[in-house]
Amino acid sequence: MARNLTRVRAHGPSLRTAVCRSQQCWSEPTGALRGWTDSGARSPLRRPLARHLKGVSSMRSTTALSKPSFSTRRAGELIHSWREMVQPSSLPADAAAGLSVACVALPLNVALATAAGLPASVGLVSGVVAGVVGGLLSGSRFQVTGPEAALLPLAAAIVAAHGAAGLAIATVLAGAMQVALGLMRAGRFARLIPRPVVMGFTVGIGLLLLNTQLPRLFAVEDTHADAVALALQHNWGERVGWLGVAAGALTALAMVALPKVHKRIPAVLVGLTIGTVLMVWLGAGYDAVGALPRSLPMPTLPSFEGVHLASLLPAAFGLALLASLGSLLATSSLDTLTGASTHSDLDQDLMAQGLANITAGLIGGFPVMGAIVRASASIQAGARTRAASVMHALWLFVAMALLAPLVARIPIAALTAILLVVGVRLLNLEGLVAMWNQSKSTLSVVLVTALGIAMFNVFVGIGAGLALASLLYVRRHGALRLEVQRVTDASQLQRGLHMQAPEAPNAPEALDLMVARVDGPILFINHLKLYDLVDGPPWAKLVVIDLSRVSLVDAAGVATLQYLAEFLAVRSAHLALVKVPPHLEAALEPLSKHLLEGRMHGSLEGALLGAGLMQPAPVEEPVAHPAHAYTAAHSSGLALEGRGG
């Protein structure tokens, strides 16, 4: 027995082959096992190996039954990514990347909060809390969560209508909706949104920023007026604070020029420093950020006093959709940016952003979402794990605790300039010009989406963009080609129409029919083309439509066929559908049972017979042989066979 077991160990691969084919390993032995069968040493090894294979089969069944659930696998992957955060080999790089992202996020968080009519501390606190929660739980290890420019228009509208407490409540409700969407695994639908609509979304947000922040840069009295309304006012230039405009211009110039000198220069911080120094040096009075807290507030339930919850729910739903859409698009873009072999977990990202919004709302903060700009800055700075996103939030807290007096003196005009530069970059003018040269129809989807967002709201813009993209897709892939031939003689039928002349001997020589071959789907955007078949008199006695190349017929197409049948029936003519594919039979079933009954045929001959334009060929009756003749012949055959034997 020992010798047999040693020999099996020496042929490990063959044993594994037998184990994998445990039901057939003895009837179809391979490798070393076949040698044992041939050599006659089968019986000493068969029993222990059979017991071994039985144990392997049982173990496999147990493993299949105890397969970890989706939530268990997700939790395991999340814990594994947390362990990676504290590895000494990656922690220094993540800390440096987090500092770079904090340099970008700090002024942007302050600018967004002040632009929405909130204290600057709201933006900083939201960035700290949401950065930690989102960094630990996001579906992508490189995602950075915080206040984002895309949320500013809706957040400002909520503050104007319901106050800061209303925004806090809406943020908590939006976060709860995001968590529910994640539990329902709705994240996968984000990959179905057409890219032109996504680009139109970013362009529309850029237009909104330009429209709302230009009046703040000019420091006009009516800070809630948009740029279009400002341009229509008379003598608005007399109220402009030109010193603030100069500080904003220097900040914007630094943001644009310094990255061209060196990418690692914190252009935003340098620009803010230049603008602040200019205002302080001139000693002029100016609007500044103001005092900041040096600690995080304790989470509390927002007060519902004075807030009309029914009118706030639509705004909260809008925040949830907008934050979810932006975060999912950002996470999907990160997969492309990093070249990841596996896609990020979009459902987990939805729940993470929802929890971040709930936390931000409980401390009275600004709504948050995943930010592609900050995440890409983190990757370019050398981020390796989730620690980079968490470290960015910790650096923000350090700045709030130690640099609050300096941040309080930043001019509002300089922060407005940051948002204007972000808005111009979101326009992606180079991409629009390239799209104009490549595909004007695609550009139309982008512009319709962007203008809808800028003129109405985000949902109108995205809805209009999706509708136009769908129409263009159907138009591009739903072109209907109609080939028509009027036939007065059977010899005129062409094979090009996939119609052959009937070969029945009594086919009429003189015909009055119209043969049409339809190529493409019959849809609501092209069904009117079929009306050309009955455009004017004289009408054919029979209209034959070949549907062999029709891929789809919608309700409008079915209604058109019904109209053609009724139109011809009133004029003592007929409609026949031939070569109907099997996949269209369900769509045409209502007509085939009623109006088109007897009008669907497999060939032109069947259509002519159904319309009464051709008589069926006479059926030849078989010649009946007398029974006695068959018996006599059969008997003579047997007699001849007997003689031959």
Buried (B, 14 or more C-beta within 10 A) or exposed (E): EEEBEEBBEEBEEBBEBBBEBBEEBBEEBBBBBEBBBEEEBBEEBBEEBEEBBEEEEEEEEEEEEEEEEEEEEBEEBBEEBBEBBEEEEBBEBBBBBBBBBBBBBBBBBBBBBBBBBBBBBBBBBBBBBBBBBBBBBBBBBBBBBBBBBBBBBBBBBBBEBBBBBBBBBBBBBBBBBBBBBBEEBBBEEBEEBBEBBBBBBBBBBBBBBBBBBBBBBBBBEEBEBBBEEBEEEEEBEEEBBEBBBBBBBBBBBBBBEBBEEEEEBBBBBBBBBBBBEBBEEEEEEBBBBBEBEEEBBEBEEBEEEEBEEEEBBEBBBBBBBBBBBBBBBBBBBBBEBBEEEEEBBBBBBBBBBBBBBBBBBBBBBBBBBBBBBBBBBBBBBBBBBBBBBBBBBBBBBEBBEEEBEBBBBBBBBBBBBBBBBBBBBBBBEEBBEEBEEEEEBBBBBBBBBBBBBBBEBBBBBBBBBBEBBEBBEBEEEBBBEBBBBEBEEBEEBBEEBBBEBBEBEEBBEEBBBBBBBBBBBBBBBBBEBBEEBBEEEEBBBBBBBBBEBBBEBBEBBBEBBBBBBEBBEEEEBBBBBBBBEEEBEEBBEEBBEEBBEEBBBEBBBBBBBBBEBBEEBEEEEEEEEEEEEEEEEEEEEEEEEEEEE
